[in-house]
Amino acid sequence: MFMIKNLRRISPATSSAITGFKNPGSFTLSSRFYTTHETQIQPTTTISNDLDRSRYEGLAPTKEGEKPRVVVLGSGWAGCRLMKGIDTSLYDVVCVSPRNHMVFTPLLASTCVGTLEFRSVAEPISSIQPAISREPGSYFFLANCSRLDSDSHEVHCETLTDGLDTIKPWKFKIAYDKLVVACGAEASTFGIQGVLENAIFLREVHHAQEIRRKLLLNLMLSDTPGISKEEKKRLLHCVVVGGGPTGVEFSGELSDFIMKDVRQRYAHVKDDIHVTLIEAKDILSSFDDRLRRYAIKQLNKSGVRFMRGIVKDVKPQKLILDDGTEVPYGLLVWSTGVGPSSFVRSLDLPKAPGGRIGIDEWMRVPSVQDVFAIGDCSGYLETTGKPTLPALAQVAEREGKYLSKLLNEIGKANGGRANSAKEIELGVPFVYKHLGSMATIGRYKALVDLRESKDAKGISMTGFVSWFIWRSAYLTRVISWRNRFYVAINWFTTFVFGRDISRI
């Protein structure tokens, strides 16, 4: 009681003193949450008292004496490589993304079956660009961009609350000097009914977590008394749609998991679990025939079945092919390529073939000032005479590296401010050179093709040596030493003790 009385006695003065504390670089506490750097972020209306959270007008345009602001939409390969290379002595960096990490996608399939832990393939944005968590003008916002106003040099965003009922999303605006759209692409469903409701994609960490939980659930349910033989076979039938590198690598990892771990720890169901890979044309079409034949042979040895056909409909427990064949499944993984996201389609910008944002040879969107696009969301305009680059991590990464250097040069030439780079010479345009392709197929086997194209001369190999090269290459490409250590330890632990089959 004594403490409550004292708190009541001092609270008005304390509240007044704190609210009046307005030194730049500090923070202000009030009944409407708090604001950082008040010259840039302005609170507006207040939500109801039970939430006690304020709305934010957003980040205002930069002023003289402040560094120009680069806003990056997305935290994929392209956006993160750009943020890593940007000179933070020239720019403030603001990243807007629905996730606060980058996913090392080449190793994502390994997390589904316990070869790697999920955190081993997730790199925090603050580790990639420390200025975001240290510099006063740089931020990361967990949000989605909903609209681009190129005339006002603003992006309109909405916070991501991950479905929490206690917090309602709110909208805010960010003024930019330079905008980089690197929001990636989304999985293609080709308009097939039932895909979004029943299939699982393999593009994010939460997708891998969902696949793992469903796979282990089906294994445990199939071993429970009272289940019919047909239902048991359906639960243990894993179907992968799409014969590209992601689909083949996941099929290889899954078959490896079945051969080495499931048959030892789920002995009662070891003969009923199967993997089927469905592809409309040829698997691994970017590789030459010799490598594709080797991959098919090795996957067949691992128990992976191949079906050629086009999926016409997806039901909750079965899918239907174009010839009428019904394929029951317990787990359905969809990996048929990517296409432009709904946000990219909504932008009033010129489009490249395929619906991507149209860019020139310097990654610029020619129709608007100070807007660039990189990664899977962008493609060359037809007027450039260049073909659209494939949606690969190495393409996105090198585009991000190129654009970071270009923006640094623009900043050094005093062109970092909005509408100030019109007369600046941009230098050499971006040129992409393919470094080759790699894919693992399980059982310590992989494909390595280091040629620029299938018809070019160069190194292409298969087998254990290729698998060793695949692992070594990706281990060195993992961004931080922390995650490299995690990956190496996970691989060693799996080799010695097998994969973890806990359903957490």
Backbone hydrogen bonds, N-H to C=O, Kabsch-Sander energy under -0.5 kcal/mol:
donor,donor_aa,acceptor,acceptor_aa,energy
5,K,1,M,-2.2
6,N,2,F,-1.9
7,L,3,M,-2.3
8,R,4,I,-2.4
9,R,5,K,-1.9
10,I,6,N,-2.0
11,S,7,L,-1.9
14,T,10,I,-2.5
15,S,11,S,-2.9
16,S,12,P,-2.3
17,A,13,A,-2.5
18,I,14,T,-2.6
19,T,15,S,-2.5
20,G,16,S,-1.5
21,F,18,I,-1.6
22,K,20,G,-0.9
26,S,23,N,-1.9
28,T,35,T,-1.4
30,S,33,F,-1.8
33,F,30,S,-0.7
35,T,28,T,-1.1
37,H,26,S,-1.0
40,Q,37,H,-2.7
41,I,37,H,-1.9
42,Q,40,Q,-0.5
42,Q,58,G,-0.7
44,T,55,R,-1.9
47,I,53,R,-2.0
51,L,48,S,-1.3
52,D,48,S,-2.5
55,R,45,T,-2.5
57,E,42,Q,-2.8
59,L,173,K,-1.8
60,A,40,Q,-1.7
60,A,58,G,-0.6
66,E,63,K,-2.1
70,V,92,D,-3.0
71,V,69,R,-0.6
71,V,178,K,-2.7
72,V,70,V,-0.5
72,V,94,V,-3.1
73,L,71,V,-0.5
73,L,180,V,-2.7
74,G,72,V,-0.8
74,G,96,V,-2.2
76,G,182,A,-0.6
80,C,76,G,-2.4
81,R,77,W,-1.8
82,L,78,A,-2.0
83,M,79,G,-2.4
84,K,80,C,-2.3
85,G,81,R,-1.5
86,I,82,L,-1.3
88,T,86,I,-0.9
90,L,87,D,-1.5
91,Y,87,D,-1.6
92,D,68,P,-2.7
94,V,70,V,-2.6
95,C,139,Y,-2.3
96,V,72,V,-2.7
97,S,95,C,-0.5
97,S,141,F,-2.0
102,M,123,E,-2.8
104,F,102,M,-0.5
104,F,121,V,-3.1
105,T,103,V,-1.8
107,L,104,F,-1.7
108,L,105,T,-1.7
109,A,105,T,-0.5
111,T,107,L,-0.6
111,T,108,L,-1.2
112,C,108,L,-0.7
112,C,109,A,-0.8
113,V,109,A,-0.5
114,G,111,T,-0.6
115,T,110,S,-1.6
116,L,110,S,-1.2
120,S,117,E,-1.1
121,V,118,F,-1.5
122,A,119,R,-0.8
123,E,102,M,-2.7
123,E,121,V,-0.5
125,I,100,N,-2.2
127,S,124,P,-0.9
128,I,124,P,-1.4
129,Q,125,I,-2.7
132,I,129,Q,-1.7
133,S,130,P,-1.4
134,R,130,P,-0.8
135,E,131,A,-2.2
138,S,135,E,-1.1
139,Y,93,V,-1.4
141,F,95,C,-2.9
143,A,97,S,-1.1
143,A,141,F,-1.4
144,N,158,E,-2.6
146,S,156,H,-3.2
147,R,156,H,-1.6
149,D,154,E,-3.0
150,S,148,L,-0.7
153,H,149,D,-0.7
154,E,149,D,-2.3
155,V,174,I,-2.2
156,H,147,R,-2.9
157,C,172,F,-3.1
158,E,144,N,-2.5
159,T,170,W,-2.5
160,L,142,L,-2.0
161,T,159,T,-0.6
164,L,161,T,-1.5
167,I,164,L,-0.7
172,F,157,C,-2.1
173,K,57,E,-1.5
174,I,155,V,-2.2
175,A,59,L,-2.1
176,Y,153,H,-2.4
177,D,69,R,-2.3
178,K,69,R,-2.1
179,L,370,D,-2.8
180,V,71,V,-2.9
181,V,179,L,-0.5
181,V,372,F,-3.1
182,A,73,L,-2.2
182,A,180,V,-0.8
186,E,339,G,-2.7
188,S,337,G,-2.4
192,I,189,T,-2.0
193,Q,312,K,-0.5
195,V,192,I,-1.3
198,N,194,G,-1.8
199,A,195,V,-2.6
200,I,332,L,-2.3
202,L,334,W,-0.6
208,A,204,E,-1.6
209,Q,205,V,-2.3
210,E,206,H,-2.0
211,I,207,H,-2.5
212,R,208,A,-2.4
213,R,209,Q,-2.4
214,K,210,E,-2.3
215,L,211,I,-2.6
216,L,212,R,-2.4
217,L,213,R,-2.2
218,N,214,K,-2.5
219,L,215,L,-1.8
220,M,216,L,-2.2
221,L,217,L,-2.7
222,S,218,N,-2.1
223,D,220,M,-0.8
224,T,221,L,-1.7
227,I,224,T,-1.1
232,K,228,S,-2.1
233,K,229,K,-2.1
234,R,230,E,-2.2
235,L,231,E,-2.6
236,L,232,K,-1.6
237,H,234,R,-1.5
238,C,236,L,-0.7
238,C,274,H,-2.8
239,V,237,H,-0.6
239,V,331,L,-3.0
240,V,276,T,-3.0
241,V,333,V,-2.7
242,G,240,V,-0.6
242,G,278,I,-3.1
244,G,335,S,-0.6
248,V,244,G,-2.6
249,E,245,P,-2.7
250,F,246,T,-2.4
251,S,247,G,-2.1
252,G,248,V,-2.5
253,E,249,E,-2.6
254,L,250,F,-2.7
255,S,251,S,-2.5
256,D,252,G,-2.1
257,F,253,E,-2.3
258,I,254,L,-2.2
259,M,255,S,-2.6
260,K,256,D,-2.4
261,D,257,F,-2.1
262,V,257,F,-2.1
263,R,258,I,-1.8
264,Q,261,D,-0.7
265,R,261,D,-2.4
266,Y,262,V,-2.9
269,V,266,Y,-1.4
270,K,266,Y,-0.5
270,K,267,A,-0.6
272,D,269,V,-1.8
273,I,269,V,-1.0
274,H,236,L,-2.1
275,V,303,G,-0.7
276,T,238,C,-2.7
277,L,305,R,-3.4
278,I,240,V,-2.9
278,I,276,T,-0.6
279,E,307,M,-2.2
284,L,243,G,-3.5
285,S,282,D,-0.5
287,F,284,L,-1.9
292,R,288,D,-2.2
293,R,289,D,-2.7
294,Y,290,R,-1.8
295,A,291,L,-2.3
296,I,292,R,-2.5
297,K,293,R,-2.2
298,Q,294,Y,-2.4
299,L,295,A,-2.5
300,N,296,I,-2.2
301,K,297,K,-1.8
302,S,298,Q,-1.3
303,G,300,N,-1.3
304,V,299,L,-2.7
305,R,275,V,-2.9
307,M,277,L,-2.4
309,G,279,E,-1.2
309,G,307,M,-0.6
312,K,320,I,-3.0
313,D,320,I,-1.6
314,V,193,Q,-2.0
315,K,313,D,-0.5
315,K,318,K,-3.1
319,L,327,V,-2.0
320,I,313,D,-3.0
321,L,325,T,-2.7
322,D,310,I,-1.8
324,G,321,L,-1.8
327,V,319,L,-3.0
329,Y,317,Q,-2.0
330,G,237,H,-2.9
331,L,237,H,-1.5
333,V,239,V,-2.6
334,W,200,I,-2.5
335,S,241,V,-3.2
335,S,333,V,-0.6
339,G,186,E,-2.9
345,R,341,S,-2.2
346,S,342,S,-1.5
347,L,343,F,-0.8
347,L,344,V,-0.8
349,L,347,L,-1.8
352,A,356,R,-2.8
355,G,352,A,-2.0
357,I,377,C,-3.0
358,G,350,P,-3.2
359,I,379,G,-2.0
360,D,364,R,-1.9
363,M,360,D,-1.5
365,V,371,V,-2.6
368,V,365,V,-1.6
371,V,368,V,-0.5
372,F,179,L,-3.0
373,A,363,M,-2.1
374,I,181,V,-2.1
377,C,374,I,-0.6
378,S,375,G,-1.7
379,G,357,I,-2.5
381,L,359,I,-2.3
384,T,381,L,-1.5
385,G,382,E,-1.2
386,K,381,L,-0.6
392,L,390,P,-2.1
396,A,392,L,-2.1
397,E,393,A,-2.8
398,R,394,Q,-1.7
399,E,395,V,-2.1
400,G,396,A,-2.3
401,K,397,E,-2.1
402,Y,398,R,-2.3
403,L,399,E,-2.6
404,S,400,G,-1.9
405,K,401,K,-1.6
406,L,402,Y,-2.3
407,L,403,L,-2.8
408,N,404,S,-2.0
409,E,405,K,-2.2
410,I,406,L,-2.3
411,G,407,L,-2.6
412,K,408,N,-2.1
413,A,409,E,-1.4
414,N,411,G,-1.5
415,G,410,I,-2.8
420,S,417,R,-1.5
424,I,421,A,-0.8
430,F,361,E,-2.7
437,S,449,D,-3.1
439,A,447,L,-2.1
441,I,445,K,-2.1
442,G,445,K,-0.6
445,K,442,G,-1.0
446,A,463,G,-0.8
447,L,439,A,-3.2
448,V,461,M,-2.4
449,D,437,S,-3.1
450,L,459,I,-3.1
456,A,453,S,-0.8
461,M,448,V,-2.7
463,G,446,A,-0.9
467,W,463,G,-1.9
468,F,464,F,-2.4
469,I,465,V,-2.4
470,W,466,S,-2.9
471,R,467,W,-2.4
472,S,468,F,-2.5
473,A,469,I,-2.9
474,Y,470,W,-2.1
475,L,471,R,-2.1
476,T,472,S,-1.8
477,R,473,A,-1.1
478,V,474,Y,-1.2
484,R,480,S,-1.9
485,F,481,W,-2.2
486,Y,482,R,-2.1
487,V,483,N,-2.9
488,A,484,R,-2.4
489,I,485,F,-2.5
490,N,486,Y,-2.8
491,W,487,V,-2.6
492,F,488,A,-2.2
493,T,489,I,-2.9
494,T,490,N,-2.6
495,F,491,W,-2.1
496,V,492,F,-2.0
497,F,493,T,-3.0
498,G,494,T,-1.7
500,D,114,G,-0.6
504,I,502,S,-0.9
